[in-house]
Amino acid sequence: MEQYLIGQFEWFHRHPELSYEEVDTTAKIRELLTEAGIEILPYPLATGLVAAVRGSKEAVDGTEHTIALRCDIDALPIVEETGISYASECKGKMHACGHDLHITAGIGAAILLQECREELCGTVKFIFQPGEEDARGALKILETDVMDDVERIWGFHADPTNEVGVIGIREGYVTAAVDRFAIRVKGIGCHGAHPDDGIDPIPVAAAIVQGLHSIIGRNINAFHPALLSVTRIQAGATWNVIPAAAELEGTVRTMQREDRALYQRRVRETVEGTAAAYGATAEITWIESAPATYNDGKMAQLCEKIAQSQGMKTVPEEQSLGGDDFSYYMEEERIGRQVPGCYLKIGTGVAHPIHHPAFCVDENVILPAAKYLAKVLAEDLDNMLNE
């Protein structure tokens, strides 16, 4: 089993595909699951797929439960610099975020559960999701009815900050809500030697940046993780002309729902008020992405219990102001009800960080990860019968 999974992992690593281009990746996943006798659900997805392992053990009360595991499958537009023998064969593309491990561990867990389905009471759906790096791939899956009967959902990620055999887990918030803003400041262009003939948008933009950075210190609870970053400023095209407009772009990251709403309001007020004070105007576009990910307490405790039973070490999962569209699967606004979820980290050997061209997964983690996930999923179904 270990050599089989390592071989598949190396194939996925050699053949990375970017978001929504995962055609060969999807075909390979389908091939491997079909060979193992695992059911592929007939959802009309361009890339990605959903499979199901259905237990044949009947519950005493006839109750049937369904849970799900999300495994993301896309790669990044990065030139690989690992030097490994199975490096990417696709120029400028690389599995630099561990999604090749996610695919392989998910397939391994599915095969292990399929082999012992006589002892499995309930159904596990395996969601091999496209476009996570685009932050909207989960929405493609949610265009189907895949979550209609799912009662709990699990997610995981490669973690190069911890050694193999270490599981990072935490109850509560673990990834942030991700929002993007774009601002256009409108002034009046004029000659650089006669600024009094116009309205210079550049000092307006500078004042807006200063005002935006004061929101955290004076509006957000000091114990709430949050940040605002202005990441792009653009204005003018030459040295002696005051431009008519300036553009700013950036991101806001929050954990608490109330902070997300507060930020959106205060950013708009700060931008419009500052522009007006200089005699200019400003337009702001706010683009919401994935919400924050919140780990259910009972699910987090199960993760710790299973890790200990398999001789693994657990550490507090690091809270990150990065985002993950895994959170969409739990969002009431998307699926009409709140679905408990848990997003854990699996140590892949201390190495370069994710998204680095030299990021590399220790292959010794592959089988233990598959076995761990299979055990978590099986025991979660058993626990649901007793709740």
C-alpha positions in Angstrom: 0.0 0.0 0.0 2.8 2.4 0.9 4.7 1.9 -2.3 1.5 2.1 -4.3 0.6 5.5 -2.8 4.1 6.8 -3.1 4.0 5.9 -6.8 0.7 7.8 -7.3 2.0 10.8 -5.3 5.0 11.1 -7.6 2.7 10.9 -10.6 0.6 13.8 -9.3 3.7 15.8 -8.5 5.1 15.3 -11.9 1.9 16.4 -13.6 0.7 19.6 -11.8 -2.3 21.5 -13.3 -3.5 25.0 -12.4 -6.9 25.9 -11.1 -9.8 24.7 -13.3 -7.3 23.0 -15.7 -7.0 19.8 -13.6 -8.2 17.6 -16.5 -5.5 14.9 -16.4 -5.5 15.1 -12.6 -9.2 14.4 -12.4 -8.9 11.5 -14.9 -6.2 9.9 -12.9 -8.2 10.2 -9.6 -11.2 8.7 -11.4 -9.1 5.8 -12.7 -7.6 5.0 -9.3 -10.8 5.1 -7.5 -12.6 3.1 -10.1 -9.9 0.4 -10.0 -10.6 0.2 -6.2 -14.3 -0.3 -6.7 -15.2 3.1 -5.3 -18.3 4.8 -6.5 -17.9 8.1 -8.5 -21.0 10.3 -8.0 -22.4 11.7 -11.3 -21.9 15.4 -10.7 -21.4 17.6 -13.9 -18.0 19.0 -12.9 -15.6 20.2 -15.5 -12.7 19.3 -13.2 -12.6 17.6 -9.8 -15.0 14.9 -8.7 -16.9 13.4 -5.8 -16.7 9.8 -4.7 -18.5 7.9 -2.0 -17.6 4.9 0.2 -20.9 3.5 1.5 -20.6 1.3 4.6 -22.6 -1.9 4.6 -23.0 -2.2 8.4 -26.5 -1.3 9.4 -27.2 0.9 12.4 -29.3 -0.6 15.2 -31.9 2.2 14.8 -31.7 2.2 11.0 -30.1 5.7 11.0 -27.8 6.6 8.1 -25.2 9.3 8.5 -23.1 11.0 5.9 -19.8 12.9 6.3 -17.3 14.3 3.9 -13.6 14.9 3.4 -12.3 17.8 1.2 -9.1 17.2 -0.8 -7.9 20.0 -3.1 -6.2 19.1 -6.3 -4.8 22.2 -8.1 -1.2 23.4 -8.4 0.5 26.8 -8.6 2.3 28.8 -11.4 5.7 28.3 -9.9 9.0 27.1 -11.4 10.1 24.1 -9.3 13.5 24.2 -7.6 13.4 21.0 -5.4 15.9 18.9 -7.4 13.9 15.8 -6.6 13.8 12.9 -9.2 10.1 13.2 -9.7 10.0 17.0 -10.2 7.3 18.7 -12.3 7.3 17.9 -16.0 5.1 20.9 -16.7 7.1 24.0 -17.1 6.2 26.9 -14.8 3.8 24.7 -12.8 4.4 23.0 -9.5 2.6 21.4 -6.5 4.1 23.9 -4.1 1.2 23.7 -1.6 1.0 20.0 -0.9 -2.1 19.3 -2.9 -0.4 16.3 -4.4 -0.3 14.9 -0.9 -3.9 15.9 -0.3 -5.0 13.9 -3.4 -3.0 10.9 -2.6 -3.9 10.7 1.1 -7.5 11.2 0.2 -7.3 8.3 -2.3 -5.5 6.2 0.3 -8.2 6.9 2.9 -10.9 6.0 0.5 -9.3 2.7 -0.4 -8.8 1.8 3.2 -12.4 2.5 4.0 -13.6 0.7 1.0 -11.7 -2.4 2.0 -13.4 -2.4 5.5 -16.8 -1.1 4.5 -18.5 -4.1 6.2 -17.5 -2.5 9.5 -18.4 1.0 8.3 -21.8 2.4 9.4 -22.7 5.3 7.1 -21.3 7.1 4.0 -18.2 9.1 3.5 -18.0 11.4 0.5 -14.6 12.3 -0.8 -14.6 15.7 -2.5 -11.6 16.2 -4.8 -12.0 19.9 -5.3 -10.6 22.1 -8.1 -9.5 25.7 -7.8 -8.6 26.1 -4.2 -5.7 28.4 -5.1 -8.3 30.6 -6.9 -10.2 30.6 -3.6 -13.5 29.8 -5.4 -13.2 26.2 -6.3 -15.4 25.2 -3.4 -18.2 27.2 -5.0 -18.0 25.0 -8.1 -18.6 22.0 -5.9 -21.4 23.7 -4.1 -23.2 24.3 -7.4 -24.2 20.6 -7.0 -26.2 19.1 -4.2 -23.2 17.3 -2.8 -23.7 18.9 0.7 -27.4 18.2 1.0 -27.0 15.1 3.2 -23.5 15.9 4.7 -23.7 16.4 8.4 -20.0 17.1 9.1 -17.1 17.9 6.9 -13.3 17.4 7.3 -10.4 19.2 5.7 -6.6 19.0 6.1 -3.4 20.6 4.8 0.2 19.8 4.5 2.3 21.5 7.2 6.0 22.0 6.5 6.5 23.5 10.0 6.2 20.2 11.7 7.8 16.8 11.4 6.1 13.7 10.0 4.0 12.1 12.8 2.8 15.5 14.1 -0.8 16.6 13.8 -1.7 20.3 14.3 -5.2 20.8 15.6 -7.1 23.6 17.4 -10.7 24.2 18.4 -12.1 27.5 17.1 -10.9 29.8 14.4 -7.9 28.6 12.4 -8.0 30.5 9.1 -9.3 34.0 8.4 -12.0 35.6 6.3 -10.5 37.0 3.2 -11.6 40.3 1.6 -10.2 42.4 -1.1 -10.7 46.1 -1.8 -10.0 48.3 -4.7 -10.0 52.1 -4.4 -10.0 54.8 -7.2 -9.3 58.3 -6.1 -10.5 60.9 -8.5 -8.9 64.4 -8.6 -8.2 66.9 -11.3 -5.1 66.5 -13.4 -2.8 69.5 -14.1 0.8 70.5 -14.7 3.2 69.5 -12.0 4.4 73.1 -11.6 0.8 74.3 -10.9 -0.9 72.0 -8.4 -3.3 74.8 -7.5 -4.9 74.3 -10.9 -6.1 70.8 -10.0 -6.7 68.4 -7.2 -3.7 66.0 -6.6 -4.9 62.5 -6.0 -1.5 61.3 -4.7 -1.5 63.0 -1.3 -5.1 61.9 -1.0 -4.1 58.3 -1.6 -1.2 58.6 1.0 -3.7 60.0 3.6 -6.1 57.1 2.9 -3.3 54.6 3.5 -2.5 56.2 6.9 -6.2 56.3 7.8 -6.8 52.7 6.8 -4.0 51.4 9.0 -5.4 53.2 12.0 -8.6 51.1 11.9 -7.0 48.1 13.6 -5.6 50.0 16.6 -8.7 52.1 17.2 -11.7 50.0 16.0 -10.9 46.3 16.4 -10.7 44.5 19.7 -7.0 44.0 20.5 -7.5 40.3 21.3 -9.0 39.7 17.8 -6.6 38.6 15.1 -7.0 41.0 12.1 -5.0 42.9 9.5 -5.3 45.3 6.6 -2.6 45.5 4.0 -2.4 48.0 1.1 -0.6 46.0 -1.5 -0.7 48.2 -4.6 -0.6 52.0 -5.3 -0.6 53.3 -8.8 -0.8 56.9 -10.2 0.6 59.0 -13.0 2.7 58.2 -16.0 5.4 60.9 -16.1 7.4 63.2 -13.9 5.9 66.6 -14.5 2.1 65.9 -14.7 -0.2 65.6 -11.7 -2.5 62.7 -12.6 -6.3 62.9 -12.5 -6.6 59.6 -10.5 -4.8 57.2 -8.2 -5.6 53.6 -7.5 -5.0 51.5 -4.4 -5.6 47.8 -3.8 -5.3 45.6 -0.8 -6.7 42.9 1.5 -8.4 42.7 4.9 -8.2 39.5 7.0 -10.4 38.9 10.0 -11.5 36.0 12.2 -14.7 37.2 13.9 -17.8 37.8 11.7 -18.5 41.2 13.5 -15.0 42.4 12.7 -15.5 41.6 9.0 -18.6 43.7 8.8 -17.0 46.5 10.9 -13.9 46.6 8.6 -16.0 47.0 5.5 -18.0 49.9 7.0 -14.9 51.7 8.4 -12.8 51.3 5.3 -15.6 52.8 3.2 -16.1 55.7 5.7 -12.3 56.4 5.9 -11.8 56.4 2.1 -14.8 58.6 1.3 -14.2 60.9 4.2 -10.5 61.4 3.5 -11.1 62.1 -0.2 -13.8 64.6 0.6 -11.5 66.4 3.0 -9.0 67.0 0.1 -11.7 68.1 -2.3 -11.5 64.8 -4.2 -13.8 61.8 -4.6 -13.2 58.1 -4.2 -14.9 54.9 -5.3 -14.4 51.7 -3.4 -15.1 48.2 -4.6 -15.2 45.5 -1.9 -14.8 41.8 -3.0 -15.6 39.2 -0.4 -13.9 35.8 -0.6 -13.9 32.8 1.8 -15.1 33.3 5.3 -13.1 32.3 8.4 -12.7 28.6 9.2 -14.0 27.5 12.6 -13.1 24.1 14.0 -15.8 22.3 15.9 -14.7 21.3 19.4 -15.9 17.7 19.4 -14.3 17.1 16.0 -11.0 18.6 17.2 -11.0 16.4 20.3 -11.5 13.3 18.0 -8.5 14.3 16.0 -6.3 14.4 19.1 -7.7 11.1 20.3 -7.0 9.3 17.0 -3.5 10.8 16.7 -2.6 9.6 20.2 -4.0 6.1 19.4 -1.8 5.9 16.3 1.4 7.1 18.2 1.3 10.5 16.7 2.1 13.8 18.5 -0.4 16.7 18.5 0.4 20.4 18.7 -1.8 23.5 18.7 -2.6 24.3 15.1 -1.2 27.7 14.2 -3.9 30.3 13.6 -3.4 31.8 10.1 -4.6 35.0 8.6 -4.4 33.2 5.3 -7.7 31.9 3.9 -9.0 28.6 2.6 -12.3 28.1 0.7 -12.9 25.0 2.8 -14.9 27.3 5.0 -17.6 27.7 2.3 -18.7 24.1 3.0 -19.7 25.1 6.6 -21.4 28.4 5.7 -25.1 28.7 6.4 -25.4 31.4 3.7 -24.2 28.9 1.1 -25.9 25.7 1.9 -28.9 26.8 4.0 -27.6 25.4 7.4 -24.6 25.4 9.5 -22.4 22.3 9.0 -19.8 21.5 11.7 -16.3 21.2 10.2 -12.7 20.6 11.2 -9.5 21.6 9.3 -6.3 20.1 10.6 -2.6 20.2 9.7 -0.5 17.1 8.9 3.2 17.5 9.5 5.2 16.8 6.2 8.7 17.3 7.5 10.3 20.7 8.4 11.1 22.2 5.1 10.6 25.3 2.9 7.2 27.0 3.4 4.3 26.3 1.1 4.3 28.3 -2.1 8.1 28.2 -2.1 9.7 26.8 -5.3 11.7 24.4 -3.1 8.8 23.2 -1.0 8.8 19.4 -0.7 6.8 16.7 1.1 8.5 13.9 2.9 7.1 10.8 1.3 7.1 9.0 4.7 4.0 10.9 5.6 1.8 9.5 2.8 0.6 6.2 4.2 0.3 7.4 7.9 -1.7 10.4 6.6 -4.1 8.1 4.7 -4.5 5.7 7.7 -5.0 8.6 10.1 -7.7 10.2 7.9 -9.5 6.8 7.4 -9.5 6.2 11.1 -10.8 9.7 11.9 -13.6 9.3 9.3 -14.6 5.9 10.5 -14.7 6.8 14.1 -16.6 10.0 13.4 -19.4 8.0 11.8 -19.4 5.6 14.8 -19.6 8.5 17.2 -22.6 10.0 15.4 -24.6 6.9 16.1 -24.2 7.6 19.9 -25.0 11.3 19.8 
